[in-house]
């Protein structure tokens, strides 16, 4: 790579940043009498140095013209009550997303009530995710001029009838930063334009506005482009222009008071009016619920439980157990977990008369199928004999596949059922599972989702009949009688549609579809994985496995030859799989309504990033709850509720009159729900929710039935409760705490604790906030706190305490290894120590190493949480099997039984074989072990064992039953050892390692076993500077930090410095653009003034204006530091004056001695060798860029390498691991995009957290 270009990509972003450089100022308030304006200058991206000069200018104008000025950068000032004080709100060089949903709502209502808005300069670089603001401001920022951002240019006044321009010359020469704009509203009235011939870098042509005004949505709006430089606010003409614009939005000479009766936007409810009431905890894989007309709640658990919650009693009870299959067995006989089981439930629309309940589940037995059934509920009894099988869906049970499973009715009595593709995703690297090789049909979704003659991967629509049959409604995807189709299909092309709903007024169908796992686009494989929220206004094909998201296409892939073919065509998808039994030509693919990847979503940024599992809930209409006690407010009228199983949020989606997406907002944004899996409104207006809990395929402590209540009047207290000990040996004391309990209405609160034993007995009551309770009898106790406010509103919550069994103590010691970062190819030394008051310890040998589950998992950015969870469950099962064997060996069982040798009783293997297919064997035999029995194996009776806890008996039985399955070996790792962490091939190392150790004790005194678990997450040691948790005196732009003055700092919290010998910084001090003084970086512990443990050498300013002569990284050697600390990096230069910028920091890397000496030359050589395999000519051309300080990037070839020229710099590019992706210096990426003819048409440049787009000319 050429020397003068080796740092181009590191400096592209730097050029943009420094061309915009500004310094911060904390807000203050100056109070006078009315009239009053609010000057708002919060920045969430770049910060302009001219903000302070602008504030001073407004204070001067206020003094001169007799109005008060309040300045703030605190967005919490945007409340309805506070905004009523002001005649106008000024957005002074705001940037980024500065207001949350509630604040946006308050500001919209303020404008509609007649308020005024004035935007200066970067106010157009604000709130890109808020279309209403774009219309209010009049336009959005598109780009800066180049090569210099601040230039001299000529303004042309096009309308002199407005007070803001009446005094201006027709041509007005100014020096400033002249933005180009996008999304320019046709409603604005332009006052001033700029002549693009008088400066360089404009992109709007002849229609390039610089100042405009409008009456908008009930209020007044004025925008002027000036304000980048301090000098702007000293120009007499500009200041006069500014005041005239302000005077206009304040109402001119005849201002009117705000009138909120004219407001159209409904007021967003305060979050504290919502409360989450926990009705039941520790559920066993709850799946779906249905609320009955009398507000009882029926819900199902995957392993077969049907449960009923009664509001009258406040209790949940098991009313039926459906025999279901939850396992798969491959051709080798290996048994594994499946996603099937009891999946979904709903009530009949005429339930009040007929009592019908519909269930969809995987029945036990050898036949691979799922069935839709109808039962009758009489009182609290599910009448098992009333079962009618309505529909069967053939499946495969060879390997785990997506089950889907959701039921709902529309207002016409049509029943909708979602089904998963029943395909295993792990053979296609997270892309399209379309493996057509022989014996690979369970990996080919063309057999299911893409098959018009198969009911898997579909949403089915039928009309149930009283006799248990069904008819086909008009309007399904395939008319009845169409060859090679199923008439039940309403929508096809789904992967794992997990929750569905139907809008009761429009009839539109909504669903959440859990998408594939690829975290990045794949080389000639297809797009990164996307979850979807779908909307169907009529029957259609939604693309899987050929398309995902907004119809992003996959390549036709030959799994046998590992070669890619053509991209699939969404207009004409074709299914030629040998596993397809349906039509070859499929209906055109439809786009998703909402879609998002593992990373940040450009289209829907509010969804966040991380694991993903999209769910669709109901569309809310307030007129359906006119008599409800606690109905949600009409603010949510017509909004679709969606929610996220992985990310834990609840969202309200607003649509326009046609049903198109308009916006979304968080509901209860401070709450993170524990894997919400279903929601439904009751007739009383409450929203019932099932939380599945944090672990897969297991009973979770945080698996709950909850009720979300809205209170429009007096608000209930919000409870926080805790205990210092959840269990212990007798006697022991527990300190119960209500710390954090609050009341939004500030009422005086009354506290009552009630402690009751599970087996009955007299309850103990404590009338104080945080009592201490002594337990001297073994048992399971429930401590319930009830808090009542002065108006009688009360809230209750409970926690469980186990007296008689001490919780195990587990430690994960890493004396020489780091507990914050992972270092590839370096050993991680560890030792797990376990002790238990009743069981003993690892050190005394009473706890065996095999009883402790230990695992190391690498989680890429787009990880498969199910696979990780299955690995943990396998490790736990291995440890649990050892525990079961140990309990048997310590009992009297060996007197009558052995594993495989005949004795008085049957061998354990005989027992296992007899009950192999009996799904209820574990519970049945555990009870028999405790109570004793006879007659099954002969005349000899089995003794009773009443001293055994049921959990222990089940552990023993599970060990015995497990002997019928082929053993796969213990998954768990040794309790002491060394593990070398590696990054999977092709992964960029941006994920994390999850290190886990767990032990489940044996219980004591009849008290169930208690588990102890330690989880350690280790992340990449290289971090962007902009990801720092604490910032002081710096400017953040993307992931880059500008040290804007000496003494400024950034801080990272809870960093383990064990083994860290140095920290490497990518930094520069560009003198021409930043006037940077240079300086050093000091490393301090625990605070910016804490212990100094290292510092870099002095960084000198970079001369020249090209910003390409970047210095090498600087290094701070670390000494005298170990263990976990908050680590602060303080930027210093004793010789620089206060306020002078020092340098820019892009990233930093914590290094051990080995990682400091490592090199990436081998990887680069490997990548370099693949250059010849690329067809480079397709990329050659000029690309017009946006957002960069130069207009074009030019791509050429040179010596069989791809070559780039930009802004006077040039150099070579290296091919990446994926198609159309090339690498520049410092992790920069160039992604070339192709059109439907596969011609290269676009360029995306990613560098230092920024993205710049370009179009090929």
N, C-alpha and C positions, 0 to 999 in steps of 0.2 A: 504494500500500500504506500502511495507517495507520502513523503514526509509532511509536505504542506497541507495534506488532506487528512492526515491520520486522526485529527481531532475535530473534523468538520461536524460530525453528528453530535458530538458533545457540545458544540458551540452554536448549532443552529438555534436551539432553544434559548441559549444565552443571548444571542443577538436580538431575539424577539423581546426577551425580558428586559435587557438593559436599554433597549430603545424606548421602553415604557416606564423606566424606573421612577419610583416615587417613594417618599418616606411617610411613615404613619404618624398619626396624632390622635391621642385619646380625646374623646368627646367631653365637652363641658356644657353647662347650661347657663344662659343669661336670661333673667326673668324680668319682664316688664308687664304693663297692662295690655289688654287687648287693643287692636287685633294682634294675632300671633301666628307665626309660621314655624314649622319643624324642618330643620335641615338635617337630612339623613345621609350618612356617608359610610355605611358599613361596606366592607370589601371582603368577598369570599374568594377572590382570585387576585389579580394584580391590584396594587394600591398606588394611587397617584400622589406624588409629593405636593401637588397643588391643592390638596384638600384643605390644608391649613389656611392658605391664602384665600381660598373660596369662602371659608367660614368667616374670616375677618371681613371680607367684602360684604357679606350679608349682615354682619353686625353693624358695619358702617351704614349700609342702606337702611337698616331698621332705625338707627339713631337719627338719620337724616329725614326719614319719611314717617316716623312715628308708629312703628310696629315692633313687637317683641320677637326675639329670635331664640328658639331652643335648638341646640345641636345635639345629636346623638349618633352613636353607632350601635345602640342596643335595640335590637329588633323587637324586644318584648314591649316597647313603647307603642307598638302597633296593635292596640286594643280599641274596641269601639268607644269605650269611655274616654280614653286618652285622646284619640284622634278628634273627638268632638271639640277640643279646645282650639283647633287650628283652622285657619282659612285656606291654607295651602301647605303642601308637603313638598319639599325640594329633595330630589335624589341627586346629591352632589358626588359625582364620580364613583358611584356604587359599582361593584362588579360581582358577577356570579350569582349564586342562589342565596339571597340575603333574607328572605322571609319564609317562614314555614306555612303550612296550610291555613292554620288559624289566623295568622297575621295577614296572609293574602286575602282571606275572607273579610277581615275587618277593613282592609284598605279598599277592596272593591265596593263594599257597602258605603264607605266614606265618600268615594267619588260619586256613587249613584245618589247620595244625599245632597250633592252639589259642591263637594270639595274640589280643591284645585291641586294640580300636579305640575311641577316644573322639573325637567330633566336636563342635566348638564353633562355633555361629553360622554363619559363612560356609563352614564345611566342607560345608554343603549347597549351596553355590554353586560346586561343584567337580566336574570330570570328567564333563561332560554326555555325552560320547561313550563312556562306560564303564558299561554297564548293571549290571554286578556291583557297582560302587561305589554306585550308586543304592540297591541292595538292602541293602548293608552299612550305609550311612549312614541309610537308612530313608525318605528323601524328598529332593527337590531344591527349591531355592529357586524361587519363582514371581514374587513381587513384594514391594515395600516398601509400608509404609503411607503415606498422604498425608492432609493436605497436608504434615505434618511427619513425617520418618522416625523421630525419637526422641520417644516419647510415654510417658505414664503409663498403665498398664493393669493389669487384675486377672487373675492366674493362678488357676486352679482345680485343686487337687490331686485327681486321680481314683483314685489308687492309693497308699495309704500303707503297703503291705506291703514296699516296696523300701527299702533303707537310704538311698537318695538322696532319699526323700520322707517317711520316717517321722517326721521332726522338724518338717516344714513345717506351717504353718497351712493350713486348708482353702482359704482365700482369701489369696493372696499378692500384694500390690500392689508392682509394680516399674516402674522407668523404664528403657527400653531400646528397641532397634529390633526390632520384632516382625515377622519374616518371615511371609509366607503361602507355602504349599508346594504342589508338584505331585508326581505320581508317588509318592504316599504308600503305602508298602508295607503290605499287609494283615497282614504277619507281626510288625510291631512291637507292643510292649506299652506303651501310652501311660501315662505317669505324671502328666503335667501338661498341661492345656489352658489356652487363654486365652479370656476372655469378650470377644467382639468388640463387645459393647455398651459396653464401658468405654474404647474408643479408636476412632479413625477409620482406615479403610483396609484392614481385614481382608477376605479373600476366601474363607476356608475355611468360614465359617459356624459351626455348632455343633461341628463336628469339626475343631477347629484345635489340633493338638498343639503343645506347646512343649518337652517332654522325653519320651524313651522309651528302652527298652532291648530287647535281643533276643539270643538265641543264634543265631548265623548261620554257616553253612558251616563248622562245626567250631570257631569262635571266639566271642568275646563282643563286643557292640557297645552303645555308649551314646552318645546325642546329647542335647545341651541347647542351646536356642536363644539363650541369653544370651551376651553377650560383645562387643557393638558398642562400648560405652563403657569408658573406663578405670575408671570408678566401679564397674562390675560386679564387678571383681576385688577390690574393697574391701568388698563387702557380705558380712557374716558368714554369712548364710543361704545366699547363692549359693556362696560358697567351700566351705561344708560340703557342700552339694549336689554341687558339682563333685568334691570328693575322694571322696565316697561312690560316685559314678559311676565314677571312675577305679579305686577299690579293687575294684569289681565286675569291670571288664574285665581287671584284673590277676590275677583268679582268686579274689578274696575271701580268706577266711581259710584256704583250702586250695588254694593255687596249684599247678598241675601244670606240669612242664617241657614244652616244645614237643615234639611227636611228628610228625616228618615222614613216618612210615610211613602216616599217615592222610590224607596229601595226595592230592587227586584231580586237581588241575590239573598237567599235565605241565610240566616245567621247560623254559623257552625256551632254546634253544642260544645260546651266546655267538657274536657275529658273527665274531670272529676265528677261529672254527673253519671258516668258509667261506673258500675261496680261488677266485679267478678266474684260470684258466689260459688264456692266449691261444695258440691253436693255429695260426691263420693270419690275416693281415691283408691290407688293400688288396683285398678282394673287390669284385666288380663287380655291385652291386645284388643281394646274396643275399636269397632270399625265404623258403624253407621247407626243413626238414630232416627226415630220418627216420633213426633209429638202427637198424642191422641187428643181428641176434641175436649176431653175433661182435663187436659194439661198433664196427664201422666205421660211419662217418657219411656218408650221401649227402645232398647239398644242391644246390639249383638256384639259378641266377642269372637275373634277369629277361630278359636279352638272349639267353638260350638255353643257357648253360653248365650241364652236369651234372657235379658234382665229387664226389670221393670222398676222405675222410680215413681214413687207416689208423693206429690207435694203435700198431701194431707198428713202423712206420717214422717216425711223427710227421709225415708228409708229406701234402699235399693235391695231387691231380692231376686234371686235366680228363679225363673219360672219354668225353664225348659233347657235341656241340653240336646242339641242336634248332633248326631254322629257325623263327623266330617273327616275328610282327608286333608292333612297338612304336610304330607311328605311326597318326595319323588324318589324313584328307584331307577338307577341307570342300568344299562345292559350288563354291567358287571355285578349288579346286586347291591351297589353302594346306595345307602339311604341318606337323603339330605332334606333340608327344609324347603318347602314350597311356599309360594305366596297365596295359595288357595286356602280354603276353609269356609267358615261362615262369613260371607263378605258384605251382605247388604240387606236392608229391611226398609219397607215402607208400608203405609196403611192404605186401604182402599178409600177412594173419595167418598163412599157411602158407608164408611166404617161405623158411624153411629147407629146404623140400622143392621148391618150384616156382620160386623166384627171381624172382617177379613184382614189378614196380615200377609204380606208377600215377603218371601225370603229367597235369596240367591246364594247357593253354596256348592261346595265340592263334596258330594256324598262319599262316605267310606265305601270301600269295595274295590274290586279289581278293575272295573270299567272306568276308563278315564273320561270324565265328563263333569260339567257343572250343570246344576238344574235350577230352574225358576219354579218356586212352589207357592202354594197358597194354604194358609192355616186359618183357623178361627180362634179368636181370643174371646173367652167367656170370663168376665170378671178379671181375676188375676191369673187365669189358667190358659195356657196355650194348648188347645185340644189337639193332641198328636194324631188321633184317628181322623181328624178332619183334613189331613194333608192331601193336596191335589198337585200333581206335577204338571205344570203348564207348558214348559219348554225345556228342552235339553240342548246343551252346547257341548259338542265333542271337543276334547282337549287331548294334550299329551302329558304324561306324568313321568317322563324319562329324565327331565332336567328342569330346574327352576325356570319359570317363565312368568311374564306379567299377567296378573289375574284381572285387573280392573275391578269392576263390581260396584255399581251404584244404581239405585232405583228411584224413580220419581214419576208422578202423574202430571198430565196437563189438565186444563179445565174441561176438556172434551172427554175425559175418561180414558185417554190413551196412556199406556204404561211404557216408560222408557227404561231400558236396561243397558248399561255400559259393560263392555267386556274387553279385557286386555288381549294383547297379541299372542300370549302364551308362548313367547319366543325368548330364548336365553340371549342376553345382550353381550356376553363375554367373549364371543368368538369373532367380533367384527371391529375391535379397537374403538368402540364408541361411535362408529359410523353406521351405515345402513346394514342391517342384518339380512343379507340376501344371498346366503350360501346355498348354491344349487348343486353341490357335490352329493353323490350318493350317501345315504345314511346320515345326512346333515339337515334333514328337514326341521328339527327343533331350533335351528339357527337361521331359518329362512322365513321372514315375515311376509314374503310374497305368498306363502301358503295360507296365511291367515288374514292380516290386515289388508293386503292388496288383492285378496281373493273375493270375488263377488258371490261366491258360492259357499262361503264359510262365515260363521257367526262370530268369530273371534276378531278382536281389533275393530269392533263396531259399536255403534249405539243403535239398539234395536227399538223399534216402536210397534207395539201391538195393542189391540183392544181386548182385554180379558172379558170372558163371558161367564155368566153364573154357573155353568156346568163345568168350568175348569178348562174350557177350550179358549181359543182366541180368534179374532178376525184381524184382517190387515186394513189399516186406515188408508184412505186415499192420500196420495202425495208422497209415499215412500220412494226410495231411490229407484227400485226396480218394480215395475208393474207385475202383479201376480201372473205366473205363467211364462215369464221371460226365461228362456233357457240359460242354464249355468248361472243362475242367480238365486238369492234367497229374498223373498218379498218382505221379510221382517226387517231388513236393513233400512235404517233411516239415514245414518251417516256411516261412512267407512274411512279407512286410512288412518286409524288411531293406533297409538302405541300402548299407552296405559291410561285410558281415561278414567280418572279415579273418583271424581265427584261431579255430579251433573245437576242441573236445575232447569226449569222452564218458566219463562216470564209469564205470569198469569194474564197479562193484558195483551202483549204482542204475540205470544206463542213462540218467541225465539228460544232456541235451545242453547244452553251454555254448559261448558265442561272444562275441567282442567286436565291436561294431558301431560304426563311426566315423560320428559324427553330423554334422548340418548346422552351418553357420558363424555363424548369428546370435548376436551376443554379448548381445543384450537382447531381451525380448519385443517384438513388433512391433505397431503400431497396426492392429488388426483383421486381423493376419496370423497371429499365433500365438506360441508360446513361444520362448524362447531355445534355441539349439542344445544338444543333450545327446549325449554318448557313452553307450553302453550296454554292460553285460555282461549277456547274456541267459541264462536257464535255461529249458529246455523239458523238462517231465516227460512230455509227450505232444505230438502234433502240434498246431500252432496258428498263428494270425496275429499277428504282432508289430507291426503298425500302420503302418509307413511306406508311403506318404508322408502319412498322415492324422494320425498321432500320433507322439510321441517321448517317451522317458523313461518315467515312470510314467503313461503314457496322457494326457499333455498334448496337447490337441487343437489342430489348425490350423483356420483359417477356410477355407471354400470361397472361392477367389479367382478373379475374372474378370480374366485378364491383358490382355485386349483393352480392357476398360473401366476397368481399375485400381480395381475395386470388390470389397469383401468381402461374402460372404454369411453363411450360418449356420456355426456350429461343427460339425465332424464329430462324430458320436456313436460312441464306442468300443464301445458295445453292439451297434450296428447300422451298421457302416460300409458305404457304398454307393459303387461305382465306376461313374460314368456318363460317363467320358471316351470321346470318339470313338476314342481310340487303344487302348481296352480290347478285347481279344478273348475275355475270360473272363466269369465270372459278374459280375452287377451287385451282388448282395448278398453281402458277404464275411463270413467267420467273425468273431466278436467279437474285438476287439483285446486282446492280453495285455500286461501291464506288464513293464517290464524288471526284472531281478534287482537290478542296480546301475546308477545313472545319475548323471551329473555334467556341469556346464557348463564353460565356460572359466574362470569365476570360482570363488570358494570354494563348496563344496557344503555345504548345511545337513545333508543326510542322511548324507553320507559325507565328512566333513571331511578325513580322512587322505589323500584322493587329491590334495589340493593344488589349484593353479590354474595356468592357462597353456594352451598348446597341448595338444591331446588326440588320442589315437588308441588306443582300448581294445583289448586283446588278451586272449584266454582260453587258459590252458594246462591242464595235466592236474590231476586230483584225485589226491593222493598217498595211498598205503596202504603202510605199512611191511611188511606181510606178503607183499608182492610182491617184496621185496628181501631175503629172509632170508639168502641166501648172498652178497649184494653186498659188495664190498670197502669201499665208501665210502657206504653208504646214508644218506640223510637220517634224522634221529632221528624216533622215533615221536611226538614232539610235533606233527608236521605231519599225523598220521593224519586222513584225511577232509577235509583242507583243500584248497580249490581255489586253484591258483596263477593269478593274473592279472598282467598287466604292461602297461606304457604305452610306446608307441613314442616319443611326444613328451617325456613327463616323465621317462622313464628309470628308473622304479621297478619293483620286483618285489614283489608283495603276496600274502599268504596269507589266504584268506577262510575263516572258520569258519562252519559251518552247524549248525542244530539237528538233531534226529533225523529230522525230516520233510524236511530239505533247505532250510529257510528261512534267510535271512541272519541271522547272529548278530553277527559282528564281522569286522574286518580288521586286519592288522598288516603292517608292512614286513618284508621279508626282505632281509638285508644293507643296512640303511637308510643306511649311509654311502656306498654305491655309487650312482653315476648311470651307468647303462648307456647305450651309444651307440646309441640307437634300436633296442631289441630287437624283433625281428620274428618270432621263433619259438623255442620251447623244447620239449625232450623229454628224458625220463629214459632212461638206458641201463640194461642189466641189471646193471652194476656199481654202480648207484646214483648216478652222476654226472648232473648236469643240463646237457645241451648247449644252447647258445644261439647264435643268429645275431644279430649286431648289424649293422643295415643301414648305419649311419654317418650323418653329420650332413647330407649334401646329397642332394637328390632327383635322380633320373635321371642319376646319375654314379657313377663309381668313387671311393670314399672311402678315405682313409688309415685311418679308424677303423671301416671295415667289416670285421667279424671273425667267425671261428668261435671260440667260447670254450667252456670246460668249467668248470662250477662244482662244486667238490669239497667234501664235508663230511668233516672229520677229527675223529673222536671221541677220538683219543689224542694223540700228539705232533703238534704243529702245524708245518706247513711255514713256512719264512721267507716273509715278504711283501716282494717286491722293488719298489724304486723305482729307475728308471734314467733317465739323461739324458745328453745331450752338448751341449757349448757350440756346436758347429758340425755341421750335418747335411750340409754339402757345402762345396766350395771348390776354387780353382785349385791346381794342383800346384806345389811340394809344400805340404802344409798339415798342421797339427797339430790333433787333436781331443782334448779332455779328456773322458774318459768318467767318469760319476759314478754311484755307488750310494747317494748321500745319501738318507736316509729309509728305507732297508731295515731291517726289524725282525723280531723273533722273539717271538711271544706267550709262549713258555716261557722267554724270557731265556737261550737257549743261546748259546754262543760260535759265531760264524759263520765259515765259510771261503768266500772269494770267488775265483771263477775267471772271467776274461774270455777269450773266444775270438773272434778277428776273422778272418773268411774272406771271400774274394772270390767273387762270384757265378759267375765263370767257372772256378772251381777254384783250384788252387794250394795252397801250404802255409799252414795256419792259424797265426796268431800267438797265443800264450797269455800272459796276464798274471795273476799270482797276487797281486793287490792290489785293494783296494776301488775305487780311482778312478785308473786309469792314464792317461797321456798317450800317444797313438798318432800316429805320423807316417805319412802316406800320400804316396808319391811316384810311384805308378802309377795311371793313370785306371781307374776301374771302380766297380761297385756292391758295397759291402761290408756284411756283416752282423756286428754286434757282439753277441755273446750272453753274458749274465751268468748264471752258475750259482752259487747260494748254497746251501751245505749246513750244516745244524746239527750239533750234537754227537752226535745220535742217528742221523745218516745221512739225514734227510729233506732233500730238495733241491727248489728251484724254479728255473726258467730263464725268462728273457725276453730278447727281442732288439730291436734298433733298427737302422735302415738308414742308411748313410752313403754319399754320392755324391762320389767323388773325381774331380776334373776339371771340375766345373761349379759355379761360384759361384752361390749363391742371389741372385736379383734384390733390389735395395734399393728399396722403395717407401715413399714418405711421403705423407701426406695433410695438407697445410698449410692451416690456417684462421686466418691472422694476425689477422683482425678479427671472426671468428665464434666463437660459443660451442660447445664440444665436449661439453657435458653436456645442454643444453636446446635444444628447438626453440621458435621464436617465430613463431606463425602470421602470414602475410602480411608477413614481414620477410625480406630477401634473406640468403642464406647464401653467403658468399664463400669460394671454395676453390681450391686448386691441387694437382694430383697430380704428384709428381715420381718418375720411374723411372730407375734406372741399373742396368746389368748389366756385369760385368767383361768378358764375352765379346760381348754384343750392342751395347754402347754405352749411350746415354741419350736421353731426350727432348730434353734441352738441346742435344746435338750433332746431332740429327736422325736418328741411326741407328735409334732406336726411334720409330716413327710413332705419333702420337696415337691413330690408329684401332686400334692393337694393345692399347690399355689399355681394359679394361671398367670403366665407372663407372655406378652406379645409385643412385637415391634411392627408397625405398619407405616408405610410411606403413603401419604395422601396427596396426590397431585392437586392442582388447583381445581380440576373437575374430577372429584373422587367419587367412587361408588360406595356410599355409606353402608349399603346392604351387605356388600362383600366384606367390608371391615367388621361389621357387626357379627356376621356369620363366623368369621375367624375368631372373634372374642368368645362367642357362644361355644365354639368347638373347644377352645382352650379351657373354658369353664367346665364343659361337659367332661373333658378328660380328667380335670381335677376332681370333679364331682363323682366320677366313677370310682376313683381311689377312695374318696370318703365313704361311699356306699359299701365298698369291700371292707374298709376298716371297721365300720359299724357292725357288719356281719361277723367279722372275726372276733370282735369283743363280746358277742352275744352267745346264746346257747344254740344258735342255728346249726353249728357244725356237729352237734350231737346226732342230728337226724339227716343232714344234707351235705353234699359236696358239689363241686362244680360239675364233674362228669362221671363220678363213681357212684354206683348204686349203694344206697344206705337204707335206713328205715323209711325215709321219705324220698320223694323224687329228687333227681339231680336238678341243679339250677338250670342246666341247659334244657332239660325236659320241660320245666316250668316256662322257660323263655319260648320254647317252640310252641307250646300249647296256647299261649296268650299273644303270639306274635302279631296277629291281626286284630286284636281286641283293643280298641282305642281307649276304653275305660278301665283297662287292666291295672294301670298304676294306682289309681285312686281305690279301686275295689280291693286289690291285694294288700295295699297298705293298711286299710281298715281291718282286713282279716288277720294280718300279722299282729295287730294290737289286740283284737278281740278273740283270736283263736278260731278253729273250725275243724271240720272233718267231712269225710264222705266223697271227696273229689278224687283222691289218689289211693283210697283203700280205707281200712278200718282204723288205722292209727290216727289219732287226733293230733292237731298242731296246737301247742300250748299258746295261751294268751300272753301278750307282752304289754300290759297296761302302762308300764313305766316308760315306754317309748313315746316320744313326741311324734305326731303324725308326719311332720316334715322328715324326721329321721327314718321312719318306716318307709316313706316314699323314696328316700335316697337308696335304701337297701333294695327295694323292689326295682327301682330303675336300673340299678347295677345288674340285677339278675335278668331283667328283660333285655338289657343291652347285649347279653351274651348271644342273642339270636341274630345280631347284626355283624357283618364282617368288620373287623377292626381296622382302622386306618392309621393307627399309631397316635401317640400323644402329640398334640399341636404345641403345647406349652413349652417354653424354653427353660433352661436351668435357672435356679434362684440366684446363682452367682456365676458371672462369666463376662465375656467380652463379645460385643456385637459390632460388626463392621457395617456401617450404614452406606448404602449405595443409592444413587439416583437411577431409576429405570432408564433403559435405553430410549433415546428420543425425547425424554422429559427435560425441561429447562431448569429443573431444580427449584421452581418457585412454590413448591408445595411445602408440606411439613411432615415430620415424623411424629407418630403418636406412640408413646411407650406406656404400657399398661401392666399393672400387677394387681391381682385380686385374690382374696381368700374368703371363703364362706365357712364360718365355724359350725360346730356340730349341735348347737343349741344347748340349753341347760334348764333343768327344773321344769321341763315341759314347755319352755319358751322357744319359739322358732329360731332357726339359725339367723345370724346377722352377718352381713357381708361387709368387708372392708376393701376399698379399691383406691389405688393411686394412679392418676393419669398425668403424664408429662408430655407436653407438646414442644417440639424442637423445630425452630424455623431457620430459614436461610440466613447466613451470617452477613449477607450484603443487603443493605437497606437504603431506600431513597431518603435523602435528608428531610424531604417534605412529609415523611410519615412520622416525624417526631411527635410525641404526645404533648410536649410542653414547648412553647415558643415565647421568646421574650425579646422584643426589639428587633425582630427580623421581619422580612417580607417573604411570604410563601407564594410561589407561582407554580402551580402543578405540583410536581414532586421535588422542585428545586427551592433552595433557601438562599436569600440574599442577606448577608450580614450587613445590615444597613448602618450600623454604627459600632464603635468599640464598646465592649461590654455586653453586646447582645448575645443571646444563647439559645440553644435548643436542648431538649432533654428526652431521653428514652427511659421508661420506667422498668424496674424489676429485671435488670440485665445481669446474668451470671457471668462473672469475669474469670471463672476458673479456667486456667489454661490459656487465657488470652495474653499474648505477648505484644501485640501491636494493633493499631487501628489505622486503616488506610482510607484516605479521603480523596475523592475526585473533586477538585476545586480549582478555581481560577480567579484572577483579579484583573479584569479587562479595564485598562485605564481610559481608552478613548471613549467608550460608551458609558461606563459606570463611574468614571473618575475614581476608580478604586485605589485605595491606599495600600492594599495588601495587608498582611499581618500573620498572626499565628493562631492555631486552634489549641486551646487548653482543654484537658480532660479532667473533670472534677467529679467527685463522688457525692451523691445524695442532695446536692444543691449547687447552684452556680458559684457559690463561695466555699464549697466543701473542699475536702482533701484533694490536692493536685497530684495526679498519678501519671501524668504524661503531657507532652505538648509537641507540636510539630516544629519544624524549622520555619523560618520566615518565608512567606510567599511574597514574591515581588510582583508588582503590577506588570501585566502583559502590554507591551507597546504595540502600536499599529492599530489600524482600524478594521482589519479583516477578521479579527477574533479567531484566527486559525492557529496561531502559535501557542497552543495550549501547553502549559507545563506538565510534567509527569505528576502522578498522584503524590500527595504528601503523606507522611507517616508519623504517627505519634507512638513511640515506644512506651509500653505500660509497665510500671513497677510499683510494688507495694499495694497491689489490689487483688482481692480474691472474693469469692462469694457473690451474693446478689446485692445489687445496689441500683438506685436511680443514677444514670450516667448523664452528665451534662457536658456539652461542648460549648465552651465560652470563646468568643471571637475577640481578639485583642490586637491593638496596635497603639502603643503608648504615644507615638509621635503624631498620630492622625488627629485632626480636630474633631470635636464632637459633631456628630451628624454626617460625617463623611463615610460613605460605604467602604467596606474592606474587601470583600470578595464574594463569590458565588460558590455554594457547596451543592453538589449534585447528588452524591451518594457516599456512603461510608461502609467499610467492611471490617468486622472483628476477625482477627486472624490468630490462630495458634502458630507455633513455630513451624509445623508441617505445612499448614495452609499458606503461610507467608512465602514459603519456598516453592509452592506448587506452580505449575505453568499450564497454560491452555494451548501450547504449541502443537501437541499431538492432535487435539481436537480440530485445531485450525487446519492442520495438514490434511486430516481426513476430509474436512469439508472442501478444502481447496482442490483435492483430487477429483471431486465430483463435478468440477466446472465443465469438463468436456462433455458431460452427459446432458447439459442444458442446451436448449435451443434459444440462444441469446438474442437473435435478431428480432424476435417478436416484441422485445421490450424497448428497442431503440426508438428514440423520438424526443420531442420537447413536451414537457408537462407544465401546464399553467397552474401555479400553486396559489392557495389562499392561506393567509395568516403568517407567511414568512416575510422577512424584510427584503426579499428579492422575488421577481415575478415568475421566473422559470427554473425548472430543474431539467437538465438535458442528460439523456442516457445514450451512451454509445458503446461500442465494443473496442477493446484494445488488447492485442496479444491474447486472444481467446478468453478474455475476461470482460465482465460487464463493468463499464466505466461511467462515472457520474461527474457532472460539472454543475456547480451551483454557486451563485454569488461570488464568482472569481476564484472558487476553489475547485479542485478536482481530485479524483482518486478511484481506486478499484473497489468493487463490491464482491462479497463472498456469498455463494448460494447457501440458503438455509436448508433445514431438514424437510421442508414442505414445498410443494409446487408454488411458483410465483412469489416466493419469499426470499429476500436477500438481506444480508447483514452488513451493517456499517460498523464504525467504531463505537465502543462503549455501549453495546447492547441495542443500538439503533436498528430499526427494521424498516425495510421497504417492501410493501405488499402491493403487487400489481393485480389489478382487477380486469376481468374479461367480460365481454358481452355474451349474448346467447349464441353468437357465431364463434365464440372462443377467441376473439381478437382482444388484445390488450388495449384497454381504453382509459384506465384510471391508475393513479398512484396514491398510495397512502403511506406517509412517512410518520413513523412512531419513534420519538426520542425523548428520554427523560420525563416520561409521563404525559407528553403532549402528542397530539395527533394533528397532522396537516394533510389536507386533501388536494389532489391535483388531477387535471383532466388532460389527456393526450391530445395534442393538436395535429 
